[in-house]
């Protein structure tokens, strides 16, 4: 589905991001994998059968200067890029009453500003030259149903607003959609309180757990021309747990 496509993936070295990289490569795309963990990026590239279809770049998505430097690199080495998956994020699993100021800033800087910086610079690259492209933003069921970590829930709700607004701002050239998964079995989810996990799962109509590969399948669909009539939309992946 993604032959001749070149896709940037943030938070690419583990969890859902790693699954997205693998699925994109499986579908014929080449990938620029971004993460702040340099060793994990090296491990990711070394795990590939063909390292020529993946490039890696260490970047902190919350640092504007680093993101700008990354896009200068993209312009020089990967000017034909036409896809962006904003996936990098953190979850501290804290009650709002326990958050410190620096922790609030950290979550919002990575989970919101990182998406803004990448969307803005990717948009500038394609929009002014009237090139077609796609952005997929990773949100969460907590954006729609609330979270035991209010700052995280806030950050993921903000991404839904960013998605709709960028879909308007970048039309008709760049499609922008969001994916809102339920609890997915990744290391990040180990920090969710057990009571909250049980509450989410108790609503689900399908008893098969959602895996990173399942989320990646939806992302690949949204990157492909099979989703050419979708923009500004949010795709729930929650086993029917929250019907609207």
Backbone as CSV, one residue per row, in Angstrom:
resi,resn,N_x,N_y,N_z,CA_x,CA_y,CA_z,C_x,C_y,C_z
1,UNK,0.810,-1.220,0.000,0.000,0.000,0.000,0.841,1.268,0.000
2,UNK,2.106,1.167,0.424,2.929,2.374,0.602,4.175,2.371,-0.280
3,UNK,4.131,1.688,-1.388,5.291,1.670,-2.265,5.591,3.082,-2.768
4,UNK,6.859,3.406,-2.837,7.340,4.723,-3.273,6.981,5.848,-2.307
5,UNK,6.641,5.496,-1.075,6.342,6.515,-0.065,7.511,6.612,0.910
6,UNK,7.704,7.812,1.466,8.742,8.025,2.474,8.099,8.681,3.683
7,UNK,8.246,8.052,4.853,7.481,8.426,6.039,8.402,8.718,7.218
8,UNK,8.146,9.824,7.904,8.798,10.147,9.174,7.951,9.560,10.299
9,UNK,8.599,8.871,11.231,7.910,8.347,12.411,8.655,8.824,13.648
10,UNK,7.971,9.523,14.554,8.589,9.942,15.813,8.288,8.911,16.895
11,UNK,9.147,8.887,17.910,8.993,7.857,18.943,9.070,6.473,18.337
12,UNK,10.024,6.306,17.412,10.036,5.141,16.528,10.755,3.923,17.092
13,UNK,11.461,4.067,18.187,12.375,3.011,18.609,11.760,1.957,19.508
14,UNK,10.514,2.143,19.922,9.896,1.148,20.807,8.383,1.226,20.711
15,UNK,7.720,0.213,21.268,6.271,0.215,21.392,5.534,0.364,20.086
16,UNK,4.511,1.223,20.096,3.696,1.444,18.910,4.522,2.034,17.777
17,UNK,5.437,2.931,18.089,6.266,3.537,17.053,7.078,2.507,16.298
18,UNK,7.658,1.560,17.014,8.446,0.503,16.367,7.564,-0.359,15.485
19,UNK,6.350,-0.655,15.951,5.419,-1.438,15.146,5.027,-0.689,13.874
20,UNK,4.854,0.622,13.986,4.515,1.434,12.810,5.655,1.402,11.801
21,UNK,6.883,1.535,12.278,8.042,1.459,11.381,8.036,0.133,10.637
22,UNK,7.869,-0.961,11.368,7.903,-2.287,10.752,6.792,-2.467,9.723
23,UNK,5.586,-1.988,10.040,4.461,-2.142,9.120,4.649,-1.278,7.877
24,UNK,5.167,-0.078,8.055,5.431,0.791,6.900,6.440,0.145,5.969
25,UNK,7.499,-0.411,6.535,8.510,-1.075,5.717,7.919,-2.298,5.019
26,UNK,7.093,-3.040,5.743,6.455,-4.229,5.162,5.568,-3.859,3.982
27,UNK,4.967,-2.679,4.034,4.063,-2.240,2.964,4.792,-1.487,1.853
28,UNK,6.121,-1.439,1.925,6.890,-0.905,0.813,7.407,0.507,0.969
29,UNK,7.153,1.142,2.105,7.651,2.504,2.321,9.104,2.476,2.778
30,UNK,9.771,3.593,2.643,11.029,3.811,3.346,10.734,4.756,4.499
31,UNK,11.515,4.657,5.575,11.176,5.327,6.824,12.355,6.110,7.375
32,UNK,12.045,7.286,7.902,12.992,8.056,8.704,12.520,7.936,10.146
33,UNK,13.223,7.158,10.932,12.820,6.854,12.301,13.479,7.823,13.271
34,UNK,12.656,8.531,14.035,13.154,9.527,14.992,12.882,9.074,16.416
35,UNK,13.838,9.318,17.285,13.659,9.016,18.706,14.755,9.753,19.460
36,UNK,14.564,9.958,20.742,15.632,10.596,21.518,16.604,9.568,22.089
37,UNK,16.263,8.278,21.978,17.111,7.203,22.479,17.999,6.692,21.350
38,UNK,19.251,7.135,21.341,20.159,6.819,20.241,20.457,5.329,20.163
39,UNK,20.667,4.684,21.315,20.974,3.256,21.310,19.799,2.450,20.780
40,UNK,18.589,2.817,21.176,17.403,2.107,20.695,17.241,2.277,19.188
41,UNK,17.610,3.437,18.662,17.571,3.642,17.214,18.583,2.749,16.507
42,UNK,19.783,2.625,17.083,20.787,1.742,16.485,20.294,0.300,16.473
43,UNK,19.696,-0.110,17.585,19.164,-1.474,17.673,18.059,-1.686,16.641
44,UNK,17.228,-0.686,16.459,16.141,-0.783,15.480,16.699,-0.991,14.081
45,UNK,17.678,-0.192,13.712,18.239,-0.294,12.359,18.946,-1.620,12.156
46,UNK,19.672,-2.065,13.179,20.404,-3.329,13.063,19.469,-4.527,12.963
47,UNK,18.232,-4.370,13.435,17.269,-5.476,13.384,16.645,-5.644,12.006
48,UNK,16.886,-4.686,11.111,16.269,-4.721,9.789,17.078,-5.583,8.820
49,UNK,16.367,-6.324,7.987,17.021,-7.135,6.958,17.690,-6.246,5.912
50,UNK,17.042,-5.130,5.614,17.581,-4.187,4.627,17.674,-2.814,5.263
51,UNK,18.871,-2.448,5.712,19.044,-1.170,6.408,18.954,0.019,5.469
52,UNK,18.920,-0.218,4.159,18.856,0.880,3.199,17.485,1.543,3.152
53,UNK,16.454,0.849,3.651,15.100,1.406,3.584,14.735,2.169,4.847
54,UNK,15.666,2.240,5.800,15.399,2.980,7.038,16.584,3.868,7.370
55,UNK,16.281,5.110,7.715,17.282,6.046,8.209,16.872,6.411,9.628
56,UNK,17.818,6.667,10.488,17.500,7.018,11.873,18.087,8.379,12.209
57,UNK,17.412,9.062,13.136,17.851,10.411,13.510,17.456,10.651,14.967
58,UNK,18.442,10.977,15.784,18.172,11.265,17.192,17.678,12.698,17.331
59,UNK,16.515,12.870,17.940,15.955,14.207,18.121,15.019,14.210,19.323
60,UNK,15.058,15.270,20.078,14.095,15.515,21.154,12.980,16.358,20.553
61,UNK,11.803,15.780,20.408,10.712,16.462,19.703,10.258,17.728,20.419
62,UNK,10.578,17.865,21.691,10.139,19.038,22.451,11.065,20.241,22.272
63,UNK,12.190,20.054,21.566,13.165,21.126,21.368,13.035,21.677,19.951
64,UNK,12.553,22.912,19.828,12.288,23.498,18.510,13.531,23.505,17.633
65,UNK,14.679,23.859,18.225,15.908,23.943,17.443,16.316,22.585,16.900
66,UNK,16.115,21.537,17.699,16.468,20.189,17.240,15.539,19.735,16.122
67,UNK,14.270,20.063,16.241,13.319,19.696,15.194,13.643,20.446,13.899
68,UNK,13.995,21.730,14.025,14.364,22.517,12.844,15.603,21.923,12.177
69,UNK,16.575,21.503,12.970,17.780,20.885,12.411,17.434,19.575,11.713
70,UNK,16.514,18.823,12.292,16.084,17.572,11.659,15.465,17.844,10.295
71,UNK,14.619,18.850,10.187,13.971,19.120,8.906,14.957,19.694,7.879
72,UNK,16.001,20.339,8.340,17.069,20.737,7.412,17.758,19.492,6.854
73,UNK,17.962,18.514,7.717,18.524,17.231,7.285,17.598,16.538,6.291
74,UNK,16.309,16.541,6.594,15.325,15.927,5.700,15.362,16.595,4.332
75,UNK,15.430,17.917,4.325,15.464,18.651,3.057,16.689,18.260,2.226
76,UNK,17.794,18.031,2.915,19.030,17.698,2.206,19.086,16.241,1.752
77,UNK,18.549,15.345,2.577,18.715,13.903,2.315,17.438,13.191,1.879
78,UNK,16.277,13.732,2.240,15.013,13.027,1.984,13.943,14.017,1.527
79,UNK,14.256,14.800,0.535,13.345,15.876,0.123,12.008,15.363,-0.384
80,UNK,11.937,14.081,-0.764,10.700,13.523,-1.311,9.755,12.990,-0.226
81,UNK,10.075,13.220,1.042,9.225,12.726,2.124,7.790,13.223,1.958
82,UNK,6.821,12.329,2.214,5.416,12.720,2.031,4.493,12.205,3.131
83,UNK,5.065,11.629,4.194,4.248,11.145,5.294,4.880,11.471,6.633
84,UNK,4.038,11.737,7.625,4.506,12.015,8.988,3.590,11.318,9.976
85,UNK,4.184,10.558,10.886,3.446,9.965,11.997,3.970,10.574,13.286
86,UNK,3.151,11.418,13.914,3.487,11.998,15.216,3.098,10.995,16.297
87,UNK,4.094,10.333,16.862,3.819,9.263,17.816,4.538,9.445,19.152
88,UNK,5.629,10.194,19.181,6.417,10.330,20.411,5.561,10.895,21.544
89,UNK,5.683,10.279,22.714,4.901,10.767,23.850,5.376,10.137,25.147
90,UNK,4.975,10.751,26.261,5.289,10.194,27.582,4.029,10.167,28.438
91,UNK,4.045,9.270,29.396,2.935,9.096,30.336,3.546,8.892,31.713
92,UNK,3.277,9.791,32.647,3.894,9.727,33.969,3.044,9.005,35.000
93,UNK,1.777,8.733,34.682,0.886,7.979,35.584,0.777,8.642,36.958
94,UNK,0.527,9.962,36.954,0.427,10.683,38.212,-0.942,11.353,38.351
95,UNK,-1.392,11.465,39.572,-2.595,12.235,39.868,-2.272,13.717,39.707
96,UNK,-3.236,14.492,39.261,-2.978,15.912,39.015,-2.494,16.631,40.275
97,UNK,-2.921,16.189,41.454,-2.507,16.843,42.692,-1.038,16.587,43.024
98,UNK,-0.453,15.589,42.374,0.939,15.233,42.661,1.929,15.775,41.635
99,UNK,1.433,16.389,40.583,2.317,16.905,39.540,3.114,18.116,40.023
100,UNK,4.396,18.144,39.664,5.233,19.326,39.861,5.235,20.140,38.572
101,UNK,5.589,21.417,38.695,5.551,22.298,37.529,6.407,21.781,36.382
102,UNK,7.615,21.319,36.700,8.506,20.841,35.645,7.957,19.590,34.958
103,UNK,7.202,18.786,35.702,6.604,17.579,35.116,5.450,17.941,34.174
104,UNK,4.672,18.934,34.553,3.602,19.411,33.671,4.210,19.903,32.359
105,UNK,5.264,20.713,32.493,5.921,21.244,31.288,6.456,20.122,30.408
106,UNK,7.043,19.108,31.022,7.644,18.013,30.260,6.594,17.272,29.436
107,UNK,5.468,16.946,30.056,4.406,16.220,29.343,3.849,17.069,28.205
108,UNK,3.552,18.328,28.485,2.968,19.187,27.450,3.966,19.506,26.344
109,UNK,5.241,19.642,26.712,6.262,19.935,25.701,6.415,18.775,24.716
110,UNK,6.433,17.557,25.222,6.612,16.395,24.350,5.311,16.025,23.651
111,UNK,4.229,15.928,24.402,2.978,15.385,23.865,2.182,16.376,23.028
112,UNK,2.420,17.673,23.205,1.704,18.670,22.407,2.663,19.466,21.522
113,UNK,3.641,20.112,22.140,4.538,20.954,21.341,5.298,20.139,20.297
114,UNK,5.683,18.919,20.642,6.380,18.081,19.665,5.547,17.858,18.423
115,UNK,4.253,17.615,18.602,3.346,17.428,17.473,3.205,18.723,16.673
116,UNK,3.147,19.835,17.382,3.025,21.129,16.699,4.257,21.404,15.851
117,UNK,5.445,21.234,16.440,6.677,21.533,15.718,6.799,20.686,14.450
118,UNK,6.573,19.375,14.587,6.705,18.493,13.426,5.633,18.792,12.392
119,UNK,4.410,19.046,12.829,3.329,19.345,11.881,3.609,20.642,11.135
120,UNK,4.056,21.650,11.859,4.343,22.936,11.233,5.435,22.826,10.178
121,UNK,6.533,22.177,10.533,7.668,22.119,9.608,7.407,21.169,8.448
122,UNK,6.705,20.082,8.697,6.298,19.192,7.618,5.311,19.916,6.705
123,UNK,4.368,20.647,7.305,3.393,21.391,6.523,4.039,22.444,5.637
124,UNK,4.997,23.171,6.183,5.703,24.184,5.388,6.397,23.557,4.191
125,UNK,6.976,22.396,4.411,7.740,21.727,3.361,6.854,21.347,2.180
126,UNK,5.640,20.864,2.461,4.776,20.367,1.392,3.773,21.404,0.899
127,UNK,3.215,22.188,1.815,2.069,23.032,1.465,2.419,24.087,0.417
128,UNK,3.514,24.781,0.621,3.847,25.886,-0.279,4.224,25.406,-1.679
129,UNK,4.662,24.158,-1.776,4.966,23.598,-3.094,3.796,22.786,-3.647
130,UNK,2.670,22.808,-2.913,1.441,22.140,-3.333,1.632,20.647,-3.565
131,UNK,2.408,20.063,-2.676,2.642,18.622,-2.745,1.674,17.879,-1.851
132,UNK,1.242,16.714,-2.295,0.339,15.891,-1.504,1.107,15.194,-0.387
133,UNK,0.469,15.084,0.767,1.092,14.397,1.888,0.059,13.988,2.919
134,UNK,0.529,13.304,3.949,-0.359,12.788,4.986,0.312,12.942,6.345
135,UNK,-0.476,13.375,7.338,-0.043,13.362,8.736,-0.991,12.463,9.518
136,UNK,-0.422,11.587,10.344,-1.211,10.776,11.274,-0.734,11.099,12.683
137,UNK,-1.661,11.536,13.534,-1.344,11.901,14.909,-1.822,10.816,15.870
138,UNK,-0.954,10.417,16.784,-1.326,9.411,17.766,-1.942,10.086,18.991
139,UNK,-3.233,9.861,19.172,-3.925,10.351,20.358,-4.183,9.157,21.281
140,UNK,-5.328,9.127,21.946,-5.602,8.060,22.904,-7.078,8.063,23.266
141,UNK,-7.566,6.917,23.717,-8.933,6.850,24.233,-9.116,7.824,25.396
142,UNK,-8.036,8.122,26.104,-8.125,9.042,27.241,-8.457,10.462,26.806
143,UNK,-8.228,10.782,25.539,-8.609,12.093,25.015,-10.119,12.234,24.950
144,UNK,-10.804,11.117,24.807,-12.251,11.113,24.627,-13.002,10.744,25.903
145,UNK,-12.364,9.944,26.753,-13.052,9.420,27.930,-12.435,9.871,29.251
146,UNK,-11.352,10.630,29.189,-10.683,11.053,30.411,-9.598,10.074,30.816
147,UNK,-8.716,10.535,31.686,-7.586,9.724,32.123,-7.367,9.891,33.616
148,UNK,-6.871,8.838,34.262,-6.486,8.960,35.670,-5.299,9.901,35.822
149,UNK,-4.572,10.127,34.738,-3.507,11.131,34.671,-4.066,12.307,33.861
150,UNK,-4.524,13.332,34.550,-5.235,14.430,33.885,-4.363,15.192,32.895
151,UNK,-3.077,15.319,33.180,-2.200,16.069,32.274,-2.001,15.293,30.978
152,UNK,-1.846,13.988,31.097,-1.745,13.152,29.901,-3.051,13.221,29.106
153,UNK,-4.177,13.082,29.796,-5.475,13.157,29.112,-5.653,14.485,28.391
154,UNK,-5.252,15.564,29.045,-5.293,16.887,28.424,-4.462,16.913,27.157
155,UNK,-3.249,16.378,27.227,-2.344,16.433,26.079,-2.913,15.663,24.895
156,UNK,-3.531,14.525,25.150,-4.078,13.718,24.062,-5.369,14.316,23.498
157,UNK,-6.133,15.013,24.335,-7.313,15.723,23.834,-6.893,16.884,22.939
158,UNK,-5.808,17.548,23.314,-5.307,18.659,22.500,-4.938,18.191,21.096
159,UNK,-4.455,16.967,20.978,-4.048,16.447,19.672,-5.243,16.296,18.739
160,UNK,-6.411,16.012,19.279,-7.599,15.914,18.429,-7.966,17.286,17.858
161,UNK,-7.825,18.321,18.660,-8.059,19.671,18.150,-7.030,20.076,17.127
162,UNK,-5.770,19.734,17.379,-4.702,20.031,16.427,-4.955,19.319,15.100
163,UNK,-5.413,18.092,15.173,-5.684,17.302,13.966,-6.733,17.971,13.097
164,UNK,-7.833,18.365,13.697,-8.921,18.997,12.934,-8.470,20.329,12.338
165,UNK,-7.756,21.113,13.136,-7.335,22.429,12.661,-6.291,22.322,11.558
166,UNK,-5.350,21.386,11.698,-4.348,21.206,10.642,-4.984,20.663,9.372
167,UNK,-6.020,19.828,9.516,-6.730,19.343,8.331,-7.306,20.510,7.549
168,UNK,-7.808,21.508,8.268,-8.329,22.713,7.618,-7.190,23.556,7.049
169,UNK,-6.155,23.782,7.843,-5.064,24.666,7.441,-4.285,24.140,6.241
170,UNK,-4.145,22.821,6.155,-3.297,22.222,5.124,-4.064,21.713,3.910
171,UNK,-5.382,21.872,3.908,-6.155,21.399,2.757,-5.885,22.307,1.558
172,UNK,-5.970,21.764,0.348,-6.346,20.381,0.004,-5.158,19.450,-0.185
173,UNK,-3.970,19.874,0.259,-2.767,19.121,-0.095,-2.389,18.042,0.918
174,UNK,-2.547,18.332,2.209,-2.113,17.388,3.239,-3.326,16.911,4.031
175,UNK,-3.547,15.616,4.019,-4.599,15.036,4.855,-4.052,14.829,6.264
176,UNK,-4.896,15.070,7.280,-4.457,14.948,8.665,-5.521,14.195,9.459
177,UNK,-5.153,13.076,10.041,-6.083,12.270,10.829,-5.429,11.836,12.134
178,UNK,-6.253,11.403,13.075,-5.762,10.953,14.376,-6.188,9.514,14.633
179,UNK,-5.395,8.825,15.425,-5.697,7.476,15.883,-5.789,7.525,17.405
180,UNK,-6.856,6.956,17.951,-7.084,6.997,19.399,-7.225,5.577,19.938
181,UNK,-6.105,4.940,20.274,-6.167,3.552,20.753,-6.612,3.455,22.212
182,UNK,-7.173,2.319,22.545,-7.395,1.957,23.935,-6.059,1.530,24.546
183,UNK,-6.082,0.890,25.692,-4.856,0.367,26.285,-4.226,-0.639,25.339
184,UNK,-2.967,-0.417,25.037,-2.202,-1.294,24.149,-1.038,-1.858,24.950
185,UNK,-0.717,-3.098,24.714,0.326,-3.768,25.491,1.708,-3.305,25.060
186,UNK,2.167,-2.209,25.690,3.512,-1.679,25.488,4.107,-1.376,26.859
187,UNK,5.426,-1.170,26.943,6.036,-0.848,28.243,5.420,0.370,28.918
188,UNK,4.983,1.373,28.116,4.380,2.568,28.703,3.135,2.231,29.524
189,UNK,2.394,1.226,29.090,1.135,0.908,29.740,1.312,0.217,31.087
190,UNK,2.547,-0.216,31.374,2.801,-0.850,32.668,2.594,0.113,33.825
191,UNK,2.603,1.408,33.529,2.460,2.413,34.586,1.009,2.816,34.837
192,UNK,0.071,2.322,34.024,-1.347,2.628,34.247,-1.833,1.855,35.468
193,UNK,-2.557,2.489,36.381,-3.079,1.769,37.551,-3.948,0.584,37.138
194,UNK,-3.843,-0.507,37.879,-4.586,-1.719,37.534,-6.086,-1.477,37.494
195,UNK,-6.602,-0.638,38.415,-8.044,-0.389,38.437,-8.503,0.304,37.160
196,UNK,-7.629,1.166,36.616,-8.001,1.882,35.398,-7.950,0.946,34.194
197,UNK,-6.963,0.056,34.165,-6.906,-0.934,33.094,-8.178,-1.775,33.075
198,UNK,-8.567,-2.271,34.236,-9.759,-3.119,34.313,-11.003,-2.353,33.877
199,UNK,-11.080,-1.072,34.250,-12.227,-0.258,33.874,-12.319,-0.092,32.359
200,UNK,-11.187,0.231,31.719,-11.173,0.347,30.252,-11.582,-0.970,29.603
201,UNK,-10.962,-2.053,30.038,-11.173,-3.341,29.387,-12.578,-3.885,29.619
202,UNK,-13.202,-3.514,30.729,-14.534,-4.053,31.040,-15.598,-3.579,30.064
203,UNK,-15.359,-2.476,29.371,-16.328,-1.934,28.416,-16.214,-2.572,27.032
204,UNK,-15.161,-3.300,26.774,-14.870,-3.711,25.409,-15.771,-4.856,24.946
205,UNK,-16.216,-4.769,23.709,-17.115,-5.760,23.122,-16.350,-6.895,22.433
206,UNK,-15.076,-6.672,22.162,-14.218,-7.690,21.546,-13.163,-8.065,22.580
207,UNK,-12.974,-9.370,22.786,-12.084,-9.796,23.866,-10.658,-10.077,23.431
208,UNK,-10.315,-9.678,22.212,-8.940,-9.821,21.732,-8.160,-8.550,22.053
209,UNK,-7.062,-8.634,22.789,-6.314,-7.430,23.159,-5.819,-6.665,21.931
210,UNK,-5.785,-5.347,22.036,-5.237,-4.512,20.974,-3.716,-4.494,21.115
211,UNK,-3.033,-4.889,20.058,-1.576,-4.951,20.056,-0.993,-3.782,19.266
212,UNK,0.287,-3.463,19.463,0.912,-2.395,18.679,0.752,-2.594,17.176
213,UNK,0.819,-3.845,16.727,0.677,-4.142,15.302,-0.716,-3.784,14.783
214,UNK,-1.725,-3.899,15.636,-3.086,-3.536,15.236,-3.205,-2.033,15.025
215,UNK,-2.591,-1.274,15.904,-2.582,0.179,15.747,-1.814,0.556,14.482
216,UNK,-0.700,-0.116,14.264,0.120,0.166,13.076,-0.659,-0.101,11.790
217,UNK,-1.502,-1.120,11.788,-2.312,-1.407,10.598,-3.201,-0.214,10.246
218,UNK,-3.792,0.400,11.256,-4.651,1.561,11.013,-3.827,2.746,10.526
219,UNK,-2.660,2.940,11.098,-1.787,4.030,10.665,-1.395,3.849,9.202
220,UNK,-1.041,2.631,8.819,-0.674,2.354,7.426,-1.848,2.659,6.496
221,UNK,-3.053,2.268,6.907,-4.239,2.587,6.104,-4.370,4.093,5.906
222,UNK,-4.187,4.862,6.970,-4.341,6.315,6.879,-3.233,6.967,6.064
223,UNK,-2.063,6.367,6.037,-0.973,6.889,5.208,-1.192,6.582,3.733
224,UNK,-1.977,5.570,3.447,-2.131,5.089,2.077,-3.240,5.819,1.333
225,UNK,-3.275,5.612,0.021,-4.323,6.204,-0.811,-5.685,5.560,-0.585
226,UNK,-5.728,4.430,0.113,-7.009,3.812,0.433,-7.839,4.693,1.365
227,UNK,-7.191,5.635,2.041,-7.904,6.551,2.936,-7.995,7.959,2.354
228,UNK,-7.966,8.067,1.028,-7.846,9.374,0.375,-9.005,10.323,0.643
229,UNK,-10.132,9.817,1.146,-11.272,10.688,1.430,-11.419,11.012,2.917
230,UNK,-10.431,10.646,3.708,-10.479,10.934,5.143,-9.508,12.057,5.491
231,UNK,-10.018,13.080,6.175,-9.151,14.086,6.791,-9.905,14.739,7.938
232,UNK,-9.170,15.113,8.970,-9.784,15.694,10.161,-10.538,14.690,11.007
233,UNK,-10.319,13.402,10.765,-11.074,12.351,11.445,-10.255,11.712,12.563
234,UNK,-10.977,11.121,13.516,-10.348,10.355,14.587,-10.781,8.902,14.479
235,UNK,-9.808,8.008,14.442,-10.079,6.582,14.313,-9.894,5.899,15.671
236,UNK,-11.018,5.494,16.263,-10.968,4.773,17.536,-10.500,3.345,17.305
237,UNK,-9.624,2.877,18.182,-9.245,1.458,18.192,-9.432,0.994,19.632
238,UNK,-10.661,0.628,19.962,-10.946,0.331,21.366,-11.832,-0.888,21.567
239,UNK,-11.896,-1.770,20.563,-12.695,-2.995,20.681,-14.163,-2.701,20.996
240,UNK,-14.649,-1.553,20.520,-16.046,-1.198,20.781,-16.313,-0.798,22.211
241,UNK,-15.265,-0.439,22.925,-15.413,-0.137,24.349,-16.150,1.144,24.636
242,UNK,-16.109,2.094,23.710,-16.773,3.382,23.905,-17.491,3.740,22.621
243,UNK,-18.792,3.538,22.619,-19.589,3.757,21.419,-20.150,5.167,21.434
244,UNK,-19.950,5.880,20.318,-20.452,7.246,20.226,-21.289,7.381,18.975
